[in-house]
Amino acid sequence: MTPIVTIERMPFFVGPIAPGQRPDVPETLPFSLGVEPRTGLVRQLVDANLRVALARAYRAGSMLSTPLGHGALAGGRLAEALETLTRALGGEVRGKLFLEIGCGEGDALAALKARGAEVMGIEIGPQGQRGAERHRIEILEEPFETARLGRCFDCIFSFGCVEHIEALDAFWDATRAHLKDGGTIFHSVPDFSATMMSLRKEDLAHEHINYFTTASACAMLGFEGFADGKVRPNQAGNEIFFWGRAGGAAAQAAWDGTATLADFARRFDASWSAERRFFDACAARHESVGLYAGGFVSASISGCAEHMRYYDGDTAKHGKSWLSRLPAIQAPQSLMDDPVDHLVVSPVHHFDAIARHLTRELQVPRGMTIHRGFDG
């Protein structure tokens, strides 16, 4: 693949870091996106150094975001995911055999089990065995592509997993081999269309190899021979659900992301310049800046990350740091007594809800300017 988007020193993010924790991974690595010629899918270019870093991160249990079933948004996210999955299966899960790839601590599997399903999970990180003990669910600690499962499933699914997989051909081969005739695949992935619109830097991560849009996800289903393919964005607009059933005929991929990615690259470069100007202008005026739910990638590449203040509404992140040596993430309530001059809300798809919470419920000081991303 030819690189179209390139960041020379991209922070290697492994999820929020607890105090005293120092992950055995590089602080930065190059990051590049291109378009895979055969499928038209936007993918990260992977080399040996990245593979080593990723293997270390996964062995340590890296989790880029709070998993389903945990944190402030746990109930809504898990409920929406399971509701969409159930609908894709015709409204019933009882008696069906499910396999979840990258199941984390097994909360989704536990919910399906409680509804009468038979379940099994695969999780290469240590969190899987914690979940197996807590929920009394069989979770294998080995890659799906080489696992000896000894059975076929009515549904093979994942939430936030397919974007991590480098060997997609082997993944789909294993899926077809372990899916019953007429069985269903169901996956959720980040929506790269939302990233291209918002230019949010945290949506780009070394752990994410594949970058899907609704168009490319639909094309992938047909290309891999899954029939009755469906694609639907989630309510927040930052993720895609896609599903299909075994038994279709493989079709030629009908989506090529080259022109789309090239346009994104131009706007992405321009956004870096705008963000640097924002940081520089605030520093020149001696104004403080807080970053809400992200922003650390832009700040790190601009060289000012250690001088920022970080906030997040997810209690699971409080006291942790986005990257080594950065200040700890604070609760937004701390802004009431110790405000900043500028607060940049990174996830623009949640901006309205976050802004309402800050201004109406918390009633943060009115002199603080709240920005939708870095658009001023």
N, C-alpha and C positions, 0 to 999 in steps of 0.2 A: 504493500500500500504506500501511496505517496502522502506524506504529512501535509495537512491543510491548516490545522490549528496547532501551534506549537508554543509551549511555555517552558523556558529553559530551566527554571528553578521553582518547581511547583512543590508546596509543602506536602509531605507524605502524611496523610491524615488517617488515623486508625480509630477515630471516635474519641469522645471526651476522656481525658486522662486524670485518674485519681491522684491526690497529693502523694508525692514520693515515688510515683510510678514513672519509669523511663523505658518506653518500648524499645526493643532491640531492632530498630528499623532506621533507615536514613532519615535525616531531617527534611531533605528535599531530593527530588529526582526529576529529570526531564519528563514532560508530558506532551504527547502528540495524538491528534485525532486524524483519521483518514477515512476513506470509504472502501469497504471490502468489495473488490470488483465482481465477484461471483453472485453475491446476494444484494449488493447495493446498500448494505447496512453500515452506519457510522460506527467505527470501532477505534479503540485505542491501539497504538502501535506498541507491542510488548517486546522487551529484550530480556537477556539473561539476568541483568541486575534487578529488574522489576520483578521477575519471577521469584528470585530469592527473597526479596523484601516482602512480597505478598505471602509466600509460604510462612515466613516468620510471623507476620501479622495474623494470619488465620489460626496458626497453632496457639497463639496467645489469646484467641477469642475476640478478635477485632470486631466491633459493631459500630458502623458509621453513624447510625441513627438509633434512637430508642426503639426496641423491637415491639411488635404488636403485643398488646397485653400489658405494657409497662408505660409509666409516665403519665403526664397530664392529659394526653390525647388518646390514651389506651383504649377506653371503651368505644369511642366513636370509630376509630380506625379499624379495630378488630371486627366490630359489628358490621361495618360496611363491607369489609373484605369477605366475611363469611356469608353475608346476605347475597353478594354478587356471585360467589362460588356456588351457593345453594341454587340460585336461579339458573345458573349455567347447567346444572345437573337436573333441571326439570322440577325443582322444588323439594326434593327429598334426598337425604343423606343416609337415613337409617338402613343398615344392612350392607352398605357399600364399603368397599375396601379402598382406603386412601393411603397414598405415599406423599409426604411433604419433603421436598428437597430444600436443604438449608433451614431446618425447622427451628433453629435457635433453642430456646428452653421449652418448646413444645406447647405453648399456650393455645395456638390455633388447633393443634391436634387434640388437646384436652377438651376444647369446646365441641369439636366434632364427635369425639368419643361420648361426651355427655348426651349427645343427640342420637346415639344409637349406632354410630359408624364404627367400623373396624379401622384402626389407624397404625401407621408405622412412619418413622421419620429417619432422615439422614442429616447429620450435622458433624462437620469435621472439627469444629471448635469445641473447647471443653464445656461450653454452656449446654451442649446437648445431653451430656451425662447427668448434669444437675437436673435438667428437665425430666429425664427418664426416671430418676429416683422420685422426684416430687409427684409426677403425674402417673407413674407406673405404666409407662408407654415404652415400647421397643424403639430405641433410637440408635442407629448404627453410626459409628465414628469412622467412616471411610467414604471415599469419593463415590458418587452415584455411578459414574461411568465404569467402575471396576467392581462394584458391590455385587455379592452373590445373594440375591434376594430370595430366590427359590419360589417365586409366585408372580402372578400378574395382577394388576390393580384396575379398579373401575375408574379411578381418578389419580393422576399424578399432578401435583400442584406446587407452587412456591409463591411466597410473598417477598419480593426484593432479593431475588437470588440470580435470575438469568443474566442480569447485567454484569455479574461478577465472572461469568464463565468464559474462559479463553477458548477451550476446545468445544465450540458449539456443535460441530458435526458429531463428535462422540456423544455429546449430551443428548442430541435428538435421536441418535441411533439407540442409546440406552433406553430412552423414553419409549420408542416404538417396540423395543424388545420386551418391555415390562408392562405394557398397556394391553388390557383385554380388547378383543374385537369390539369396535364401537365405543371404547373407553374415552374418557375426556381428559384433555390437558387444560390446565388453568394456571396462569401466571400473572403477577403484577410486577411492573418495572417502573422506574422513574420516567416521566414524560419529557423527552428532550425538546419537544416543541415549546414547553413552558420555559426551559432553560434558554432556548434561543430567543424567546420573547423578553425574558427578564434579565438575561445576561448575568445571572447569579453564578458566581465563581465556585461556591461550595458544591454545586451540582456536578462539577467535574472532579473526579477523584481517581487516583491510581487504581483503586480496587474495582472501579467500574470500567469494564472492558467494552461493553456493548451499550449503545445509546439509541433508544427506540423512540420513534414517533408513532402516532396511530397508523399512519400510512405504511411505515416500514414493518410494524408489528403484524399488520394484516397481510402484507406481502410475504413475510416470513412464514406465516401459517400455511399459505398456499404452496410456497416453495418447498416446505418440509412435508407436504402431503397430508395435512390435517383438513378435514372437511368441515363445512358449516362454521367457518371461522367468524368470530365476533370480536370486536375491539370496543372498549368503552373507557373514557377517562373517569377518574374518581371525582367525588364531589368537590374536593379542594382544587382540582385541576393540575396537580403536580405529579400524578401517577396514571398509569394505564393498566387496565385489566384486559387480558386477551385470552381467548379460549377456542377450542375446536375439538373434534373427535377423530379417533383413528379410523383409517379406511379410505381416505381420499387419495386422489392421484396427484402426484407432485406437479406443480405448475411453475412456469418461469417467473422468477422474481420480477415484480412490476414497479419497483421503486428504486430510484438511484439518488442518493443523497448528496452527490458531488456539488451541484449548483447551490443547494440549500446550505451545505456546510461552508462553502466558499463565502457566501453572503454573511453567514454567522461569523466567520473569521474576521471579516472587515469590520463589522459592528463591534465585535469583541475587542479588537485592538483599540478602537476609538474609545470604548468604555474604560479601558485601563487608563488612558490619558485623562479622562474626566475624573476618575476616582483619585488619581494622584494629585490633580489640581485641587480637588476638594480637601484632601488631607493637608496639602501644603498651605492652602488658604486658612484653614482652621488653626494650624500651627502658627502661622504668621500673626494671627489675631489673638493668639494665646487662648483659644477656645477649646474646651474639652469635648471629646467625641466618645460616645458609647455605641457599641455594635450589638444589635439584638438578633439572637438566633443565627449567628454566622458572622460573615464579614471578615473573618480571620485570614482568608486566602488573599483578598485584596490588600489588607493591611500588611501582611507578611511580605508580599512581593514589593510593596511600596516602602518597606523598611521601617514602618512605624508601629508594628503590631504590639510591641512591648509597652507602648505608651497609651494604648487604647484601654477602654473599660468594656467588659463583656457581660451581657445579660441574656437570660433565657427564661421562658415561662415554665419549662419542664423541670420539676423539682429534682428529677434524677440526675440532672446535669450540675446542679448547684454545688459549688466548692471544687469542681473539677476544672480542667483547663482544656481549651480546644487543641493546643499544641504545647509541647514542652517549653518551659520558660515564659509562657504567657500568663497574665494575671488570671485569677480564678473567675469562673462564671458566677455572676451574682443573680439573686432573685430580683425581679423588676420592682418589688416593694421598696428596695433600698433607694430607688430614685426619688421617693417622696421626700426623704430627708437629705439626700446627697445627690442632687440632679447633675446632669451634664448639660452643656450648651446645645449639643446636637446628638440625637439618637437616630441611628440608621437601622431601619428594620429590613433585614436581609430577605426573608421569604415573602416576596411581594404578593403571593397568592393568599397569604394570611394577614396582609397589611391592615385591612379595614377592621378586622376583629381585634388585632393587637392594639391598634390605635384607640379603638373604643374602650378597650380594657384599661389602657394606661390613663386616658383622659377622663373617662366617666366613672369607672369603678375605683381605680387607685387614686385618681385626681392628682397626678404628678404636677409639679409647678408649670404654670402656663408659659413661662419664659423659655422653656425647653422646646427646641424645634425638632419635630419628628419627621423623618424623611422616608419616603417610599424607595427603598434601595438607595442608590447614589444619584437619583435624578433631581436632587435639590429639594 
